[in-house]
């Protein structure tokens, strides 16, 4: 992979994760616990969060499969095929989790 593409993927991963942190997806509102920190420290709770996030990736892929099976447009973006939207959602979830875990996906 060209260095420019590697850097772009790193920036995209960071941007997606940072935006999800700002949106509140990585903070427990009730307790103020930093969920990304739990994930990085791989506490028992953090491991459960990783499993939950991986299941969300799986659900996006499964929704894409259903769209292909039934030849469906996306329900929220009907001008796009469901598989396209669901695979994009899966990529976003993967990059977000990699950002939380500080993984070098592009490496």
C-alpha positions as CSV (number, residue, x, y, z in Angstrom):
1,X,0.0,0.0,0.0
2,X,1.3,3.4,-0.8
3,X,2.4,5.5,2.1
4,X,-0.2,8.2,1.2
5,X,-3.1,5.6,1.4
6,X,-1.7,4.2,4.6
7,X,-1.8,7.7,6.2
8,X,-5.3,8.4,4.8
9,X,-6.6,5.2,6.4
10,X,-4.9,6.1,9.7
11,X,-6.5,9.5,9.6
12,X,-9.9,8.1,8.7
13,X,-9.7,5.6,11.6
14,X,-8.8,8.4,14.0
15,X,-11.5,10.7,12.6
16,X,-14.2,8.1,12.9
17,X,-13.2,7.1,16.4
18,X,-12.8,10.7,17.6
19,X,-16.3,11.7,16.2
20,X,-17.8,8.7,17.9
21,X,-16.2,9.7,21.2
22,X,-17.7,13.2,20.7
23,X,-21.1,11.7,19.9
24,X,-20.9,9.9,23.3
25,X,-20.6,6.3,22.0
26,X,-17.5,5.7,24.2
27,X,-18.6,7.3,27.5
28,X,-21.0,5.8,30.0
29,X,-23.3,8.7,30.7
30,X,-24.5,7.3,34.0
31,X,-21.1,6.7,35.5
32,X,-18.7,8.8,33.4
33,X,-16.6,5.7,32.7
34,X,-14.3,6.0,29.6
35,X,-15.4,2.9,27.7
36,X,-12.5,3.2,25.3
37,X,-10.1,3.0,28.3
38,X,-11.9,-0.1,29.5
39,X,-11.5,-1.7,26.1
40,X,-7.8,-0.7,25.9
41,X,-7.1,-2.1,29.4
42,X,-9.0,-5.3,28.5
43,X,-10.8,-5.4,31.8
44,X,-13.5,-7.9,32.1
45,X,-16.0,-5.2,31.2
46,X,-13.7,-4.0,28.3
47,X,-13.6,-7.5,26.9
48,X,-17.4,-7.6,26.9
49,X,-17.5,-4.3,25.1
50,X,-15.1,-5.6,22.5
51,X,-17.4,-8.6,22.0
52,X,-20.4,-6.3,21.7
53,X,-18.7,-4.1,19.1
54,X,-17.7,-7.2,17.1
55,X,-21.3,-8.4,17.2
56,X,-22.4,-5.0,15.8
57,X,-20.0,-5.5,12.9
58,X,-21.4,-8.9,12.4
59,X,-25.0,-7.5,12.4
60,X,-24.1,-5.0,9.7
61,X,-22.7,-7.7,7.5
62,X,-25.8,-9.9,8.1
63,X,-28.0,-7.0,7.2
64,X,-26.1,-6.6,4.0
65,X,-26.5,-10.3,3.2
66,X,-30.3,-9.9,3.7
67,X,-30.3,-7.0,1.3
68,X,-28.5,-9.1,-1.3
69,X,-30.8,-12.1,-0.7
70,X,-33.9,-10.0,-1.1
71,X,-32.4,-7.5,-3.6
72,X,-33.4,-4.6,-1.4
73,X,-32.6,-0.9,-1.4
74,X,-31.5,0.6,1.8
75,X,-34.4,1.6,4.0
76,X,-32.8,5.0,5.0
77,X,-31.0,5.7,1.7
78,X,-33.3,4.1,-0.8
79,X,-31.2,5.4,-3.8
80,X,-28.5,3.0,-2.6
81,X,-28.4,-0.8,-2.4
82,X,-28.7,-2.1,1.1
83,X,-25.4,-4.1,0.8
84,X,-23.5,-0.9,0.0
85,X,-24.8,0.9,3.1
86,X,-24.4,-2.0,5.5
87,X,-20.9,-2.7,4.4
88,X,-20.0,1.0,4.8
89,X,-21.5,0.7,8.3
90,X,-19.4,-2.3,9.0
91,X,-16.2,-0.5,7.9
92,X,-17.1,2.4,10.1
93,X,-17.7,0.1,13.1
94,X,-14.4,-1.7,12.5
95,X,-12.4,1.5,12.2
96,X,-14.1,2.9,15.3
97,X,-13.1,-0.2,17.3
98,X,-9.6,-0.2,16.0
99,X,-9.4,3.5,17.0
100,X,-10.6,2.6,20.5
101,X,-8.0,-0.2,20.8
102,X,-5.3,2.0,19.2
103,X,-4.7,-0.7,16.6
104,X,-2.6,0.0,13.5
105,X,-5.1,-1.4,11.0
106,X,-3.3,0.2,8.0
107,X,0.0,-1.4,9.1
